Amino acid sequence: MKRGLYRLANPNDYEFNEELGLWELSFDTRPIAGTRCEDPVAGAIIYNEKRKRFVETYMKVQHDLKNRPLHTFDFNDVLEWAVSDEASEKQCWYVNRLLKAANEDQYTAVALDFMRDEVAAVPARMELAVYFCGLKQRLAADTEVVKKIEEKSGELPLVMTAVQ
């Protein structure tokens, strides 16, 4: 229904239905207000008002759907949550392990363990950010936030050592 264009009823659009003993709208026989009536003038007014309300509601819903904000899944939200009072020490430990994961396989294993932990699982609202976004987005994590997570998790900061 583009631009709210719709057909209005006028009294000439009604035909008398002898079986029902009512006037019936010739182009719309759905069982909605104004399609069957005792007076075509009153029926046209009722039909047009109801149709107008329907179209206005439809257009508003379409507008709202088109303009709704898209929800993004950001690993930085997980990091902010980890340093907040809401996250436990064990949850911070998991986040710290995610940050320190050496490769994709290790990251995925830690993420799955984090999601499956019955005591300290990642909140459901953040699972997608952890599993799908964290591997790449963790590389751009704020170092101050990472230090806070390390402190809260009870682990020592990550120290890079040369491989011999």
Stockholm file with secondary structure:
# STOCKHOLM 1.0

chainA/1-164         MKRGLYRLANPNDYEFNEELGLWELSFDTRPIAGTRCEDPVAGAIIYNEKRKRFVETYMKVQHDLKNRPLHTFDFNDVLEWAVSDEASEKQCWYVNRLLKAANEDQYTAVALDFMRDEVAAVPARMELAVYFCGLKQRLAADTEVVKKIEEKSGELPLVMTAVQ
#=GR chainA/1-164 SS CGGGCCCCCCGGGEEEETTTTEEEESSCCSSSTTSEESCHHHHHHHHHHHHHHHHHHHHHHHHHHHHCCCCCCCHHHHHHHHHSTTSCHHHHHHHHHHHHCCSHHHHHHHHHHHHHCSSSCCCGGGHHIIIIIHHHHGGGCCHHHHHHHHHHHTCCCCCCCCCC
#=GC SS_cons         CGGGCCCCCCGGGEEEETTTTEEEESSCCSSSTTSEESCHHHHHHHHHHHHHHHHHHHHHHHHHHHHCCCCCCCHHHHHHHHHSTTSCHHHHHHHHHHHHCCSHHHHHHHHHHHHHCSSSCCCGGGHHIIIIIHHHHGGGCCHHHHHHHHHHHTCCCCCCCCCC
//
